[in-house]
């Protein structure tokens, strides 16, 4: 038992015994008066003691819950597009890009420079409102071995999500993963990749974004203009601007974009470096990596 819990509990025990003793003395002299006074006085003291004991128990529980959580510099949910516009080759290409980036010496060096020298990462593929699947569960990355293990799991798992875009539902899912994990991160980030800023079902993007930002979660984006041999832009509007206007949110939020498949892994690495290091409002909200 915590030392700061001994005093309230001991007080309650002393109070209960003293009440019994006092009541036995009073009832031998004036039973009616004793019962009335005893009832009013006891209820007042019970309420006061319950408040003291209850408050101490609550504080002890909160302290215990905080101590049970592992400290990390960053809690990061990678939300990867697995909607109908993404074929199997593009799923593999996308995963390979993340596996290459998470094991890159620059990324590992950035993690090692953090206060806690570790981050917690999970990889999720998302499709429609009913299709969000954890491909790699929460994993602490604190060096080459853990990064390689994360990458191997990522590349070994089959495709798990399908359907038309439900970006808001994906953000809500990522939000839930952060709130329910066993980590205490200095920063909390959801990173959503997609080749479109449209959503066709599920939770509205604005609603999901507002909930996440209110919970002190930053939403960043990877606007995919080209991947696995694509030709030209996947949409007929400014995808980067749409990400900036509709999807990303929170202090220092940004969108990284790339328009050639040979620079996809570089774009992911750039994004990870920005997220691990932490950004400020002075950081450009749109970071473009153009084809060489």
N, C-alpha and C positions, 0 to 999 in steps of 0.2 A: 504493500500500500504506500502511496506517495505521502511524504511527511506533511504536505500542506493539507491532506485530507484528515489527519488524525484529530486536529482540534475541533472541527465541526461535528464529527461523528461522536467524539467523546462528550461534547457538550450535549448532544441529543440524548445520549445514554444517561448522563447525570440528570438532565431535566426530567426525563421520564420517571426515573426512580424517585426523584425528589417530589414529583407530583403525587405519586402514590402515597408516599410517606406523609405529605402535608394533608392530603385528603383524609387519611385515616385519623389524623389528630382532630381535624375540623368536624368530622361527622360524629364524633363522640360528644361534642358540645352543642352544636346547633345544626342538625342535619339539613334543614331546608335552606338556611343561609349558606351553609357550606356548599351544597350542590349548585346553587345559583352562581355564587362567586367562583366556585371551582370551574363550572362550565364556561363562563365568559372568559376567565383568566386563562384557562387551559387552551381554549381555541385560539386566543390571541398569541400565546406563546408557541403553540403548534405551528401556526402560520409563519411566525417569524423564524422559528427553527427550520421549518421546511424550506424557506427561502434561502437561509444560510447554507444548509446541507445541499439543497438542489443546485445552487449556484456553484458550490465547490465541486460537486460531481460533474457538472457541465464543463467547468474549466479544466478539470482533470481529463475528461473525455476528449475535449478539443486538443489539449496538449499531447495526449497519447496518439490521436489520429495524425497530428502533424509530424510527430516523431516517427511514425510508422512509414511515412512517405519518403521515398528516396529523392534526394536533392539532385537536380540536373540544371544545366544552363538553359536548356531549351526543350520544350515538348513540341514535337513536330508531327503533324498528320499530313502525309502525302496522299492527296486524292487524285488518282490517275483516271483519265477518261477511258472508259471501256464501253462506250455507247455503240449504237448500230453503225456509225460512220467509221468505226475502227475495226479493221480486219485482224485476223490472227497474226499476220506478219507484223502489223503495226503494234500489236500488243507486245510481241517479243522485242521489237525494236525499242519501244518505249521503256520496257523493263531493263533492257541491256543498258540504255542510257543512264538510268538511275543507279544500276549496279556499278557501272564504271565511275560515276560521279562520287558515290558514297565511299568508295575505296581509294579515291585519288589522294595522293600525298598532301595536296593543298587543303583539301577538306579535313583530313585527319589533323593537319597542323593547326587549322583554325579551331577545331574542337579542343586540342591540347592547350590552347591559349586561354580558354575560358576559365572562370573562377572555379567551377567544379570539375572541369576537364572531361565532361561527358554530356551527351545529349540523349534523349529518348525519342525514338522514331518508330512510326508504324506506317505501312503502305497499304492503301485501300484502293480497290477499283470500284468505280461507280457507273451505273447505267440509269435505269428509270427509277421511279419513286420507291419501288419494292426491291431494288437490286443495288445494294452496297455490300461489298464483301472484303473482309480483312485478308489480304494476301500474306503479309508479314505482320505478326502481332507486335506489340510494344517491345522494343529491343533497345538496350542501352549500348550506344556506340561510344567506346572509350579508347579505341586503338585499332590497329590493323586486323586483329583476330576477330573482334566483334563485328567490324565492318564487313569482312569477308563472309562471316556466317550470315549476316543480313542479306548480302548479295546472293549467296547460294540459295537461300530459301526463296528469295524473290524470283530467281530464274527457274527454280524447280517446280513451282506450283502451276497448276493449269489455270486457264482463264476462268474467272468466277462471277463476272457481272455482264449484264446485257440490257438492251432496251434503249428507248429514246431519252434524250437529255432531261434530267431532273437535278439541276445544279443546286437548287435550294435544299432539296432533300439530302444531297451529298454533303453540303455544308453542315446541316443539322446533325448528320451522322458523325462527322468529324468532331463537332462540338461535344457530342455525347461521349465520344472516346476520350477526349481530354478531361472532361469532368469526372469520369468514372475510373481513371487510371490510378496507379499507386505512386505517382511521381509529383514532386513539387518543383516546378520549373520557374526560373526567373522570368522567362518569356514563354508564351504559348502561341503557336502559329498553326494555322491551317493553310496548306498550299495546294491549290486546285489547278490541274492542267486540263485543257480542253481545246478543241479546234472550232468551237462555237461558243458564243455567249448567250445563246437562246436556251430557254427551258420550256418543256412541253407538258409537264405534269408535276405533281408533288407540291412541296412547300414553295411559296414564292421566294425568289432570291432575296428581295428586299427584307422580308421577314426574317429569314435565316441569317442574313448578314447582320441585321440589327441585334438579334439575340446574341450572336457570337461576339460582336464588338462590345456590347454591354457587359459581357462576361470577361472583358479584358483579353480577348483573343484577337490576334491580327490575322487577316486573310490576305494572302499573296496569290499571285497567279502566274501560270506559264501558258501563254497564248501560242498554240501550235499552228504555225503557218505551213509547215512542211515536215513530213515524216515518212520514212521508208519508201522513197522514190516518188513522192507526190509531185505534182506539176502545178505550180501557181498557188494562189491563196485558196483556202477551202471555202471562204465565204465572200460575198460581194460587198462587204462593209468593212470599216476600220476595226478589226478585231481587238487590237491593243486598246483603242479608245473605249470600246464597249466593255472590256474587262475593267478598265479604270473607272468607268461610270457605274457599272452595274454589280460588279463582283467583289473586287478587293475593298478592304476597309480596315480601319484601325491605325494607330500611330506607326508611321514609317512603312505603310503598306506599299507594294509595288507589283508590277507585272513585267516579267521577262518574256521577250519574244524572239523567235529565230525563224528565218525563212529558207533554211537549207538543211536537209537531213544529215549532212556530214558534220554539222555543228550542234546537233541536238544534245549530245552528252555535254558539250561545252556550256550550253545554255543551262542545263540542269546544274552543272557544277557552279556556275556563276550565281545561280539562284540560291543554292545551298550555302555558299560562302557568305552571301548577303544576310541570309537568315541566321546563320550561326554567329556571325559577328554582331548582328543587331544593326538596324538602320534607324535613321532619324527622319524627321519631316524634311530635312534638306536633301535627302536622297531623291533622285529623279523617280517619279512614279512609273515611268515606262523606260525599260532598259532594252534596247534593241541590239540583236546580234545579226548583222546582215551577212549575206553570203559573200565569201571571198571572191 
